[in-house]
Amino acid sequence: MSAQPVEWFKPTSGRVTGVLAIVVAAVVLVMAVVGKAPAVFAVGALLFGLLAWVTLLRPRLGLRGDTLLMRGMVSTVEIPVAAVDSVAVRQVLAVWAGERRYVSAAVGLPYRDIARERRRPDHLAPERPGADAAYAHHVGDAITSRARQARADGVPGGDVRRHWARPELAGLAVLAVAFVVALVL
C-alpha cells in the first residue's frame, strides 16, 4: 500500500440506512447484554451490525495517485487509471480495464433517473438530473479524465490487484458460526 492520500468520492446511497442499522444493532446488543437475554440475541446483533457495515458502509470509490480504488463488501480492487478503458454510470459504476469489468455499488444512479433517461428522446434537451445523479456522472467523468491524463502522460498501465478484507471475512465467519451454535444451544 502506498503512503499517498486517498481522494474518496462521496457514496451516493446507503449511508443513512447503514448508520441506522448499526445503531439498531448496538441498541439490541446493549439490551441483550443488560437484560441477560439468550446469547443468540447478542451474537445476532453483532452479526447484523457487521453485515450492515460490510454491505452499506464499507463500499467506497477513490483515487490514490494514479490508482483507482474500488472498495467492495469483502475486497478492494486497485486499478491503475491508465488501464481504465471506459466508465459507465448506471445503478452502479462500472469500469472496464483490459477485458475485465469491475463494479462499484458505492456510486450509482437512482432508478428513477435511469428510467427518465430511457424515456427521453435523444433529440430533446436532457432533463435536469437530481443531485445524486449529477454527482455520480461527475465521478464517472473524473475517473475518465484522470485515465486520459495518465495515458497522455505515459503512466504505465500495470496489473489490477485485489486485496481481500480479511478482518471483515473473519468476523463474518466467526459470527455466523457463533450464531448457528447459539441457535442450536
LUMNUDO-978251 format. One line per 10 residues: their letters; for each residue x, y negated, z of N, C-alpha, C. Coordinates in steps of 0.02 Angstrom, whole numbers, always signed. Layout:
BEGIN
A	X:Y:Z:X:Y:Z:X:Y:Z  ...
END
This chain:
BEGIN
MSAQPVEWFK	+42:+59:+0:+0:+0:+0:+44:-62:+0  +22:-112:-35:+59:-174:-41:+41:-223:+14  +88:-269:+29:+76:-319:+81:+39:-380:+53  +24:-381:-11:-12:-437:-40:-82:-442:-11  -108:-502:-3:-176:-509:+23:-227:-486:-30  -283:-462:-5:-337:-439:-49:-390:-492:-53  -410:-509:-113:-465:-555:-126:-528:-512:-133  -566:-506:-79:-627:-464:-80:-684:-504:-109  -723:-472:-152:-784:-502:-177:-840:-488:-128  -886:-535:-123:-943:-527:-78:-989:-473:-105
PTSGRVTGVL	-1006:-424:-64:-1053:-372:-87:-1121:-404:-101  -1156:-378:-150:-1221:-408:-169:-1280:-375:-136  -1270:-321:-98:-1327:-289:-64:-1302:-246:-7  -1348:-228:+37:-1334:-179:+88:-1307:-205:+154  -1285:-267:+156:-1253:-293:+217:-1303:-298:+275  -1360:-329:+264:-1408:-338:+318:-1434:-270:+341  -1452:-227:+294:-1477:-161:+312:-1424:-121:+349  -1362:-125:+328:-1308:-89:+361:-1297:-112:+433  -1296:-178:+443:-1287:-204:+510:-1346:-184:+555  -1407:-190:+529:-1465:-170:+568:-1463:-96:+585
AIVVAAVVLV	-1441:-54:+540:-1437:+18:+553:-1386:+32:+608  -1330:-3:+607:-1279:+8:+658:-1304:-17:+726  -1340:-73:+727:-1369:-98:+789:-1419:-47:+817  -1461:-20:+774:-1510:+31:+796:-1473:+92:+824  -1420:+114:+789:-1382:+172:+812:-1351:+157:+881  -1325:+97:+890:-1295:+79:+954:-1347:+78:+1010  -1406:+51:+996:-1460:+49:+1046:-1481:+120:+1064  -1490:+164:+1015:-1509:+233:+1028:-1454:+268:+1068  -1392:+256:+1051:-1336:+286:+1087:-1336:+265:+1161  -1343:+200:+1173:-1345:+175:+1242:-1404:+204:+1279
MAVVGKAPAV	-1462:+205:+1248:-1522:+233:+1280:-1512:+308:+1295  -1480:+344:+1250:-1469:+416:+1260:-1420:+428:+1317  -1368:+387:+1322:-1318:+396:+1375:-1347:+374:+1442  -1378:+315:+1445:-1406:+289:+1507:-1465:+332:+1531  -1507:+353:+1485:-1565:+393:+1502:-1551:+467:+1510  -1487:+486:+1504:-1467:+556:+1510:-1509:+601:+1465  -1518:+579:+1403:-1555:+618:+1353:-1511:+676:+1329  -1541:+724:+1296:-1501:+779:+1268:-1446:+752:+1221  -1391:+789:+1219:-1333:+768:+1180:-1349:+757:+1107  -1400:+791:+1081:-1417:+784:+1010:-1435:+712:+993
FAVGALLFGL	-1464:+675:+1040:-1482:+605:+1026:-1419:+561:+1021  -1372:+571:+1066:-1310:+532:+1064:-1269:+548:+1002  -1262:+612:+987:-1223:+632:+928:-1259:+610:+864  -1325:+616:+864:-1364:+593:+806:-1357:+518:+794  -1356:+479:+849:-1347:+406:+843:-1278:+390:+815  -1227:+425:+839:-1159:+415:+812:-1155:+433:+739  -1184:+489:+721:-1184:+511:+651:-1222:+461:+607  -1279:+439:+630:-1318:+390:+593:-1279:+325:+583  -1246:+301:+636:-1206:+240:+631:-1149:+247:+583  -1114:+305:+585:-1059:+316:+538:-1085:+321:+466
LAWVTLLRPR	-1142:+353:+456:-1171:+357:+389:-1190:+287:+364  -1216:+245:+408:-1233:+176:+389:-1170:+138:+368  -1116:+147:+406:-1053:+114:+389:-1028:+139:+321  -1026:+204:+311:-998:+233:+250:-1039:+214:+189  -1105:+216:+194:-1146:+204:+135:-1161:+131:+121  -1168:+91:+173:-1191:+22:+163:-1138:-32:+174  -1091:-19:+218:-1043:-72:+235:-972:-60:+208  -951:+1:+201:-883:+14:+178:-871:-3:+104  -919:+10:+59:-905:-5:-12:-889:-79:-23  -832:-92:-54:-810:-161:-69:-773:-160:-135
LGLRGDTLLM	-765:-218:-162:-730:-227:-226:-683:-286:-217  -621:-278:-236:-574:-333:-226:-515:-329:-274  -476:-382:-274:-415:-386:-314:-356:-399:-268  -303:-360:-278:-240:-371:-241:-186:-376:-293  -164:-436:-306:-114:-446:-358:-142:-425:-425  -109:-376:-456:-130:-350:-521:-165:-283:-514  -198:-272:-457:-233:-209:-445:-305:-222:-425  -351:-187:-457:-421:-190:-439:-433:-135:-388  -463:-154:-331:-478:-106:-278:-553:-93:-278  -572:-30:-286:-642:-10:-285:-650:+37:-226
RGMVSTVEIP	-670:+8:-169:-678:+48:-108:-749:+76:-107  -753:+142:-110:-817:+176:-109:-832:+204:-41  -879:+251:-39:-900:+279:+25:-845:+319:+59  -809:+361:+21:-759:+404:+52:-690:+399:+19  -681:+351:-25:-615:+342:-56:-607:+271:-83  -545:+254:-96:-529:+190:-127:-491:+205:-191  -514:+176:-246:-482:+186:-311:-444:+122:-327  -380:+129:-343:-338:+72:-363:-326:+77:-438  -349:+25:-474:-343:+24:-546:-300:-36:-565  -245:-25:-600:-207:-83:-625:-251:-124:-672
VAAVDSVAVR	-256:-190:-660:-302:-230:-700:-284:-229:-774  -220:-219:-790:-200:-216:-860:-229:-154:-895  -248:-104:-856:-276:-43:-884:-352:-48:-894  -383:-101:-869:-456:-108:-875:-474:-125:-947  -514:-81:-978:-535:-92:-1047:-599:-134:-1050  -647:-120:-1007:-709:-158:-1006:-743:-153:-939  -789:-200:-927:-827:-203:-865:-900:-214:-884  -945:-177:-850:-1016:-187:-861:-1049:-194:-793  -1093:-244:-788:-1130:-254:-726:-1203:-237:-738  -1225:-184:-706:-1296:-164:-708:-1317:-157:-635
QVLAVWAGER	-1351:-104:-616:-1366:-94:-545:-1303:-82:-505  -1252:-57:-536:-1185:-50:-507:-1136:-81:-556  -1075:-94:-532:-1023:-120:-576:-983:-60:-601  -976:-55:-666:-938:+0:-697:-876:-29:-732  -820:+4:-721:-757:-16:-751:-731:+43:-791  -711:+31:-853:-681:+82:-895:-606:+68:-899  -568:+119:-882:-494:+114:-887:-471:+179:-920  -442:+172:-979:-425:+231:-1017:-488:+266:-1039  -492:+330:-1027:-551:+369:-1046:-599:+378:-988  -585:+349:-931:-625:+361:-871:-668:+300:-853
RYVSAAVGLP	-723:+315:-820:-769:+264:-795:-768:+266:-719  -761:+208:-688:-760:+202:-616:-818:+156:-596  -854:+175:-544:-915:+139:-525:-909:+114:-453  -933:+53:-442:-937:+25:-375:-1008:+1:-362  -1036:+24:-307:-1103:+3:-287:-1100:-62:-247  -1041:-88:-234:-1034:-149:-193:-1062:-210:-229  -1056:-212:-294:-1080:-269:-334:-1125:-242:-388  -1183:-271:-394:-1230:-249:-445:-1288:-297:-451  -1332:-282:-498:-1390:-324:-510:-1452:-292:-479  -1497:-334:-454:-1561:-307:-432:-1600:-281:-493
YRDIARERRR	-1640:-231:-482:-1677:-201:-538:-1720:-252:-574  -1750:-299:-537:-1794:-348:-570:-1755:-390:-621  -1691:-405:-609:-1652:-443:-657:-1635:-400:-718  -1623:-336:-708:-1610:-292:-765:-1673:-286:-808  -1730:-278:-775:-1793:-273:-812:-1808:-337:-850  -1794:-394:-820:-1805:-459:-852:-1761:-466:-914  -1698:-442:-910:-1653:-445:-967:-1678:-400:-1024  -1707:-343:-1007:-1732:-297:-1058:-1794:-325:-1093  -1836:-362:-1057:-1897:-390:-1086:-1884:-449:-1131  -1830:-485:-1118:-1816:-546:-1154:-1789:-532:-1225
PDHLAPERPG	-1821:-559:-1276:-1794:-551:-1344:-1726:-588:-1348  -1682:-561:-1388:-1614:-588:-1392:-1612:-660:-1418  -1661:-680:-1459:-1657:-746:-1489:-1682:-802:-1442  -1711:-783:-1385:-1734:-833:-1338:-1678:-851:-1288  -1682:-910:-1261:-1633:-931:-1211:-1640:-885:-1150  -1585:-868:-1120:-1588:-824:-1061:-1624:-858:-1003  -1661:-817:-966:-1693:-843:-906:-1639:-854:-853  -1654:-898:-808:-1605:-912:-755:-1602:-852:-707  -1544:-821:-700:-1539:-763:-656:-1540:-785:-583  -1556:-738:-539:-1554:-751:-468:-1482:-761:-445
ADAAYAHHVG	-1474:-783:-384:-1407:-797:-358:-1364:-734:-357  -1392:-677:-337:-1353:-615:-336:-1333:-594:-406  -1378:-603:-454:-1363:-584:-523:-1308:-629:-552  -1312:-694:-538:-1261:-740:-563:-1193:-722:-532  -1193:-706:-468:-1131:-688:-434:-1103:-622:-462  -1146:-573:-472:-1124:-509:-499:-1092:-518:-568  -1122:-560:-610:-1092:-573:-676:-1026:-611:-668  -1022:-656:-619:-960:-692:-605:-904:-642:-587  -920:-592:-546:-870:-542:-526:-847:-503:-588  -894:-481:-629:-876:-446:-690:-833:-488:-736
DAITSRARQA	-850:-552:-743:-810:-597:-785:-740:-608:-755  -736:-613:-689:-671:-624:-656:-625:-564:-667  -652:-504:-663:-611:-444:-674:-589:-440:-747  -635:-454:-793:-619:-454:-864:-565:-505:-880  -572:-565:-852:-524:-618:-863:-455:-599:-835  -454:-571:-775:-391:-550:-745:-358:-495:-786  -398:-450:-814:-370:-396:-856:-340:-424:-920  -375:-471:-952:-348:-502:-1013:-283:-538:-998  -282:-575:-943:-222:-613:-924:-164:-566:-909  -177:-511:-875:-123:-464:-859:-94:-434:-923
RADGVPGGDV	-138:-416:-971:-113:-388:-1034:-74:-441:-1073  -97:-503:-1072:-62:-557:-1107:+6:-570:-1076  +11:-561:-1010:+75:-572:-975:+121:-512:-979  +97:-458:-1010:+138:-398:-1017:+144:-356:-955  +96:-363:-910:+96:-322:-849:+83:-249:-869  +123:-203:-844:+112:-133:-862:+47:-106:-834  +16:-60:-872:-47:-31:-852:-41:+14:-791  -1:+64:-794:+8:+109:-738:-49:+159:-731  -44:+199:-679:-93:+252:-666:-145:+229:-616  -204:+257:-623:-257:+245:-574:-245:+293:-516
RRHWARPELA	-250:+267:-455:-239:+308:-395:-301:+308:-351  -312:+364:-318:-368:+370:-271:-339:+388:-203  -363:+351:-152:-344:+364:-83:-407:+382:-45  -406:+439:-12:-464:+462:+25:-469:+427:+92  -530:+414:+113:-543:+382:+178:-544:+437:+231  -485:+458:+252:-479:+514:+298:-515:+504:+365  -511:+445:+396:-547:+437:+460:-623:+446:+452  -651:+418:+399:-722:+424:+387:-742:+497:+373  -702:+530:+331:-716:+600:+315:-711:+645:+377  -659:+633:+416:-650:+673:+477:-708:+659:+526
GLAVLAVAFV	-726:+596:+534:-781:+578:+578:-846:+609:+557  -860:+607:+492:-921:+638:+466:-922:+713:+478  -865:+746:+466:-862:+818:+476:-871:+836:+549  -835:+802:+593:-840:+818:+665:-910:+804:+691  -939:+747:+672:-1006:+730:+697:-1060:+775:+668  -1052:+795:+606:-1101:+841:+576:-1100:+908:+612  -1040:+934:+625:-1034:+998:+661:-1062:+989:+732  -1043:+934:+766:-1068:+922:+834:-1144:+916:+835  -1173:+885:+784:-1245:+877:+781:-1279:+945:+774  -1253:+986:+730:-1282:+1054:+721:-1276:+1094:+786
VALVL	-1217:+1091:+817:-1207:+1127:+881:-1256:+1101:+934  -1264:+1035:+938:-1310:+1005:+987:-1382:+1025:+973  -1399:+1033:+910:-1468:+1055:+893:-1480:+1127:+915  -1429:+1169:+907:-1435:+1240:+924:-1438:+1251:+999  -1399:+1212:+1036:-1396:+1220:+1109:-1455:+1193:+1141
END
